[in-house]
């Protein structure tokens, strides 16, 4: 499966961005998916998860109430709505497909920079 993330950019603290991830190559609706991020000098960390049917979502504590993960299986698309952005949200954001309990397929990442 191929994943293409987009929507990153430069935003002031308190602002919003919506990331998108376009998937191709497999039946998108069969897979759970997630968003991860990697800040400069830090390890990649989990941000959000959504099940194949959208019936289940999960977030890292630091983004709860500010970020919303969603998907449109008809469009083979995954989204991350990010509100009330903080400078500590600055990172490269990656979308990923979960298969067999592991995140096996990754997009190329999109950079989000939040200025204070």
N, C-alpha and C positions, 0 to 999 in steps of 0.2 A: 504494500500500500504506500502511496506517495502522499505526503502532507505538505501544504504550503501555508505558512502563517503570514499574516499581514495585519496592518492597522496600528503598528507602533509609531512612536513619534515623541516629540518634546511637548510637555504640558506643564503648567504651573501647579504647584501644590493646591489641592482642593479641586482640581479639574477632573475630567473624565476622558476615558478612551474606550473604544470597543475593538477588541482583537477578533480576528476571524481566522479560521483554519479550513482550507479547502482540501478535501480528501478525494483520492481517486485510486483505482486499481483493484479494490475489493468492495464487497457489499458493506458499505459504511455502517448501515443500521445494525449489523451483527455485533458490533464491538462497543465495549465501554471505552471511554476516552478521558484524557486528563490534560491539564495545563501545568507546566512546571516553569520555573524561572531560575536564572543564574545571574547573581550580581557580581560585579567586578571583584576578583579575588576570593570569591566564595564558591562553595559547592552548589550544584544544582539542587533545588528544593521543590517539593510538591506544593502546588497551589490549590488545585481544584480537580474534582472528579465528577463524572456524570455517567450513569449507566446507559446501556444501549437504548432503553425505552424512555429515558429522562425521568424515570420514577424515583431515582435515587441520586442525590448529589452530596458532596462532602467538600469541606474547605479547610485549609490550614487556618489556625486560630487568628493569625494576624490579618487576614483579609475578610473574615466573617462580617457580614453586614455591609460590606463595601463592594465586594465583587460578586458577580452572578455568572455562573456557567450555564450555557444552554446549547441546544443543537437543533438542527433541522435536517432530519434524515432524508427528506425529499430532495434537498439541495446538497446533500453530502457535506454539510458545513457544521463546524463547531465554533462557538463564540465565547468570549469572556468580556462581560461588561464590567469595567473598572471605574468606580466612582470614589470621590473623596481621596484622590491619590495623594500619597505621601512621598517625600524624597527617598525613603527606604524601600519603596516599590520599584525603584530604578533597577532594571535588569534586562537581560535578554529573555524573552518569553517563548516557550516551546510548547507545541501541542504534541500529543502522543496517543497512540492506540494501545489499548490494553488487551493482551491475548494470553490466555492460559495463566492469568494471575500476575503477569509481568508486563511492563510497558516495553513493547518490542519495536515499535516503529515511531520515528521521530521526524518532525518537521525541521526546517533550517533555522528557525528562530526569528523573532522580530524584536527590535530594541525599543524599550520604553524608558524614557528619561523624564524624571519629575524634578523640576527646579523648585527651590525654596524661595 
